[in-house]
Amino acid sequence: DIDPSDSKRWLIVAGADQSDEAALVEVKRLKALVAELPDNLKTAALPPQIYLIGSWRRTAVPFKSHAIAAAALEALLPKLPYGGYLRAEAQWCPDATAGTSVGPKKDSTVVIKCGP
């Protein structure tokens, strides 16, 4: 088990796609769902991001604490068509590096590449 205090950011992972285009659809959907959260959860959410793990693009919403991420997941889960789960960013995406931006310039999303 991971101690919730061991990670600086917690992720609600709610998408898995093979293309940037499909992942951007997930980002847009997650942005809309986060906007519907209660204020205390909505303001704690960081913009959805795409994590590249192997050839898969995982779409996730970062939070700064496990407790807030868990509460947000509970609120979002009924609205997520394929479900979602919590992950500690540092353990789930080791050696993360920012990659290229994808999507329209005004709404671009950085793809974060996870280590081996």
Backbone as CSV, one residue per row, in Angstrom:
resi,resn,N_x,N_y,N_z,CA_x,CA_y,CA_z,C_x,C_y,C_z
1,ASP,0.832,-1.195,0.000,0.000,0.000,0.000,0.873,1.254,0.000
2,ILE,0.334,2.300,-0.607,1.030,3.583,-0.659,0.459,4.485,0.420
3,ASP,1.326,5.076,1.195,0.915,6.037,2.217,0.455,7.307,1.499
4,PRO,-0.794,7.766,1.725,-1.286,8.952,1.043,-0.411,10.190,1.222
5,SER,0.362,10.261,2.295,1.211,11.432,2.511,2.508,11.362,1.709
6,ASP,2.775,10.229,1.051,4.021,10.050,0.309,4.016,10.671,-1.080
7,SER,2.887,11.119,-1.560,2.833,11.646,-2.919,2.421,13.114,-2.905
8,LYS,3.045,13.909,-3.766,2.708,15.325,-3.851,1.448,15.551,-4.664
9,ARG,1.198,14.671,-5.623,-0.013,14.805,-6.436,-0.684,13.448,-6.590
10,TRP,-2.012,13.503,-6.530,-2.829,12.309,-6.718,-3.656,12.498,-7.977
11,LEU,-3.842,11.425,-8.715,-4.522,11.485,-10.001,-5.797,10.655,-9.982
12,ILE,-6.847,11.207,-10.586,-7.997,10.399,-10.951,-7.762,10.041,-12.409
13,VAL,-7.503,8.787,-12.666,-7.260,8.306,-14.024,-8.592,7.830,-14.585
14,ALA,-8.978,8.378,-15.737,-10.313,8.080,-16.254,-10.346,7.899,-17.763
15,GLY,-9.232,7.636,-18.369,-9.240,7.412,-19.805,-8.001,6.658,-20.238
16,ALA,-8.138,5.853,-21.282,-7.014,5.117,-21.859,-7.236,5.058,-23.365
17,ASP,-6.365,5.720,-24.099,-6.542,5.823,-25.544,-5.228,5.593,-26.264
18,GLN,-5.322,5.223,-27.539,-4.139,4.968,-28.351,-3.715,6.183,-29.169
19,SER,-4.561,7.205,-29.269,-4.204,8.377,-30.085,-4.369,9.662,-29.281
20,ASP,-3.620,10.679,-29.701,-3.752,11.996,-29.067,-5.170,12.529,-29.238
21,GLU,-5.738,12.339,-30.422,-7.080,12.857,-30.708,-8.121,12.270,-29.751
22,ALA,-8.068,10.965,-29.553,-9.018,10.314,-28.639,-8.783,10.771,-27.195
23,ALA,-7.529,10.948,-26.811,-7.216,11.412,-25.454,-7.728,12.835,-25.241
24,LEU,-7.658,13.663,-26.278,-8.156,15.042,-26.160,-9.677,15.072,-25.954
25,VAL,-10.384,14.108,-26.522,-11.827,13.997,-26.273,-12.055,13.718,-24.787
26,GLU,-11.233,12.846,-24.213,-11.327,12.546,-22.778,-11.005,13.775,-21.929
27,VAL,-9.985,14.538,-22.330,-9.621,15.763,-21.599,-10.813,16.720,-21.577
28,LYS,-11.438,16.909,-22.719,-12.587,17.821,-22.809,-13.731,17.339,-21.916
29,ARG,-13.992,16.024,-21.936,-15.061,15.466,-21.110,-14.755,15.634,-19.624
30,LEU,-13.499,15.382,-19.242,-13.119,15.528,-17.834,-13.191,16.981,-17.376
31,LYS,-12.791,17.920,-18.237,-12.907,19.343,-17.877,-14.356,19.696,-17.562
32,ALA,-15.284,19.218,-18.392,-16.701,19.507,-18.174,-17.204,18.873,-16.887
33,LEU,-16.783,17.646,-16.606,-17.223,16.972,-15.381,-16.643,17.633,-14.136
34,VAL,-15.384,18.035,-14.192,-14.766,18.716,-13.049,-15.479,20.041,-12.778
35,ALA,-15.910,20.720,-13.827,-16.621,21.997,-13.668,-17.931,21.828,-12.911
36,GLU,-18.483,20.615,-12.894,-19.736,20.349,-12.192,-19.537,19.939,-10.732
37,LEU,-18.299,19.750,-10.315,-18.017,19.338,-8.935,-18.363,20.466,-7.960
38,PRO,-18.609,20.123,-6.687,-18.779,21.167,-5.671,-17.531,22.056,-5.633
39,ASP,-17.712,23.304,-5.250,-16.623,24.285,-5.300,-15.345,23.831,-4.609
40,ASN,-15.460,23.200,-3.434,-14.244,22.812,-2.700,-13.426,21.775,-3.471
41,LEU,-14.077,20.953,-4.274,-13.365,19.957,-5.075,-12.909,20.545,-6.410
42,LYS,-13.786,21.344,-7.001,-13.482,21.952,-8.302,-12.246,22.839,-8.219
43,THR,-12.162,23.648,-7.167,-11.025,24.566,-7.052,-9.723,23.838,-6.712
44,ALA,-9.822,22.619,-6.190,-8.623,21.840,-5.855,-8.084,21.060,-7.059
45,ALA,-8.889,20.933,-8.096,-8.480,20.168,-9.279,-7.546,20.993,-10.155
46,LEU,-6.510,20.338,-10.650,-5.642,20.942,-11.652,-6.180,20.527,-13.024
47,PRO,-5.782,21.199,-14.103,-6.315,20.839,-15.420,-5.994,19.386,-15.775
48,PRO,-6.934,18.706,-16.443,-6.672,17.328,-16.867,-5.411,17.247,-17.722
49,GLN,-4.714,16.138,-17.591,-3.467,15.938,-18.317,-3.473,14.566,-18.977
50,ILE,-2.597,14.411,-19.956,-2.430,13.137,-20.647,-1.072,12.575,-20.248
51,TYR,-1.062,11.334,-19.806,0.170,10.641,-19.420,0.440,9.543,-20.450
52,LEU,1.603,9.587,-21.071,1.977,8.575,-22.055,2.749,7.465,-21.351
53,ILE,2.140,6.282,-21.313,2.751,5.108,-20.689,2.801,4.032,-21.772
54,GLY,4.000,3.751,-22.254,4.126,2.860,-23.409,3.476,3.543,-24.599
55,SER,2.519,2.866,-25.223,1.806,3.470,-26.350,0.426,3.984,-25.949
56,TRP,0.096,3.893,-24.660,-1.226,4.319,-24.182,-1.185,5.721,-23.602
57,ARG,-2.201,6.483,-23.911,-2.391,7.818,-23.348,-3.466,7.718,-22.277
58,ARG,-3.070,7.946,-21.042,-3.997,7.897,-19.911,-4.377,9.330,-19.555
59,THR,-5.662,9.587,-19.492,-6.145,10.922,-19.152,-6.435,10.958,-17.660
60,ALA,-5.931,11.997,-16.998,-6.064,12.063,-15.539,-6.249,13.503,-15.073
61,VAL,-6.918,13.634,-13.941,-7.085,14.932,-13.281,-6.226,14.912,-12.025
62,PRO,-5.218,15.799,-11.939,-4.367,15.846,-10.744,-4.998,16.645,-9.591
63,PHE,-4.692,16.210,-8.386,-5.073,16.904,-7.153,-3.857,16.905,-6.235
64,LYS,-3.808,17.855,-5.308,-2.650,17.961,-4.418,-2.764,17.113,-3.166
65,SER,-3.917,16.503,-2.928,-4.022,15.642,-1.741,-4.853,14.409,-2.049
66,HIS,-4.537,13.352,-1.331,-5.265,12.097,-1.480,-6.726,12.273,-1.065
67,ALA,-6.967,12.963,0.036,-8.333,13.110,0.549,-9.230,13.835,-0.448
68,ILE,-8.738,14.906,-1.033,-9.536,15.658,-2.006,-9.749,14.816,-3.264
69,ALA,-8.701,14.151,-3.733,-8.826,13.307,-4.929,-9.848,12.188,-4.695
70,ALA,-9.812,11.594,-3.509,-10.754,10.511,-3.197,-12.195,11.031,-3.170
71,ALA,-12.402,12.198,-2.595,-13.742,12.791,-2.562,-14.216,13.143,-3.972
72,ALA,-13.314,13.667,-4.792,-13.668,14.000,-6.174,-13.988,12.743,-6.970
73,LEU,-13.220,11.685,-6.753,-13.488,10.431,-7.455,-14.873,9.898,-7.097
74,GLU,-15.209,9.958,-5.819,-16.537,9.496,-5.387,-17.641,10.280,-6.101
75,ALA,-17.451,11.587,-6.263,-18.447,12.421,-6.937,-18.475,12.174,-8.446
76,LEU,-17.305,11.903,-9.042,-17.218,11.738,-10.496,-17.569,10.336,-10.975
77,LEU,-17.311,9.343,-10.169,-17.437,7.948,-10.604,-18.760,7.617,-11.304
78,PRO,-19.909,8.059,-10.782,-21.159,7.725,-11.468,-21.258,8.319,-12.882
79,LYS,-20.457,9.344,-13.165,-20.523,10.024,-14.465,-19.428,9.575,-15.430
80,LEU,-18.543,8.711,-14.968,-17.439,8.246,-15.814,-17.859,6.946,-16.494
81,PRO,-18.033,6.975,-17.825,-18.557,5.798,-18.510,-17.679,4.552,-18.390
82,TYR,-16.371,4.731,-18.250,-15.473,3.576,-18.160,-14.835,3.452,-16.777
83,GLY,-15.386,4.184,-15.802,-14.851,4.138,-14.456,-13.634,5.034,-14.298
84,GLY,-13.016,4.937,-13.160,-11.838,5.726,-12.835,-11.201,5.176,-11.580
85,TYR,-9.962,5.576,-11.339,-9.261,5.091,-10.155,-8.207,6.112,-9.744
86,LEU,-7.768,6.015,-8.486,-6.753,6.923,-7.937,-5.366,6.321,-8.081
87,ARG,-4.405,7.182,-8.385,-3.006,6.767,-8.415,-2.142,7.901,-7.864
88,ALA,-1.105,7.541,-7.141,-0.095,8.504,-6.705,0.798,8.768,-7.918
89,GLU,0.878,10.014,-8.328,1.587,10.338,-9.566,3.035,9.856,-9.568
90,ALA,3.744,10.084,-8.484,5.175,9.747,-8.440,5.427,8.244,-8.617
91,GLN,4.551,7.414,-8.073,4.731,5.977,-8.203,4.168,5.448,-9.522
92,TRP,3.080,6.022,-9.972,2.394,5.546,-11.173,3.105,5.982,-12.450
93,CYS,3.712,7.174,-12.402,4.391,7.732,-13.574,5.797,8.165,-13.172
94,PRO,6.681,7.174,-12.942,8.034,7.532,-12.500,8.807,8.256,-13.600
95,ASP,9.747,9.088,-13.187,10.605,9.814,-14.130,9.801,10.572,-15.177
96,ALA,8.733,11.222,-14.744,7.864,11.955,-15.671,8.601,13.138,-16.290
97,THR,8.391,13.319,-17.593,8.927,14.476,-18.303,7.834,15.041,-19.195
98,ALA,7.776,16.361,-19.269,6.788,16.996,-20.137,7.202,16.795,-21.583
99,GLY,6.242,16.354,-22.372,6.497,16.132,-23.791,5.910,17.251,-24.621
100,THR,5.343,16.895,-25.740,4.787,17.874,-26.661,3.384,18.281,-26.240
101,SER,2.941,19.419,-26.741,1.564,19.857,-26.539,0.719,19.338,-27.691
102,VAL,-0.497,18.924,-27.380,-1.415,18.448,-28.407,-2.712,19.226,-28.299
103,GLY,-3.417,19.319,-29.405,-4.696,20.011,-29.422,-4.553,21.443,-29.883
104,PRO,-5.696,22.122,-30.013,-5.685,23.525,-30.459,-4.859,24.382,-29.514
105,LYS,-4.181,25.363,-30.067,-3.250,26.174,-29.276,-3.877,26.743,-28.005
106,LYS,-5.061,27.308,-28.107,-5.675,27.932,-26.924,-6.100,26.910,-25.876
107,ASP,-6.285,25.670,-26.273,-6.695,24.615,-25.353,-5.714,23.468,-25.333
108,SER,-4.464,23.742,-25.604,-3.510,22.642,-25.736,-3.285,21.942,-24.390
109,THR,-2.934,20.682,-24.488,-2.670,19.839,-23.329,-1.283,19.242,-23.502
110,VAL,-0.472,19.322,-22.454,0.864,18.745,-22.516,0.773,17.247,-22.239
111,VAL,1.446,16.483,-23.062,1.513,15.040,-22.846,2.730,14.772,-21.966
112,ILE,2.502,14.140,-20.823,3.572,13.832,-19.889,4.039,12.399,-20.167
113,LYS,5.320,12.258,-20.447,5.877,10.932,-20.730,6.371,10.312,-19.426
114,CYS,5.909,9.107,-19.167,6.323,8.385,-17.971,7.536,7.534,-18.285
115,GLY,8.387,7.370,-17.298,9.628,6.609,-17.467,9.379,5.138,-17.725
116,PRO,10.463,4.402,-17.789,10.381,2.976,-18.160,9.493,2.224,-17.250
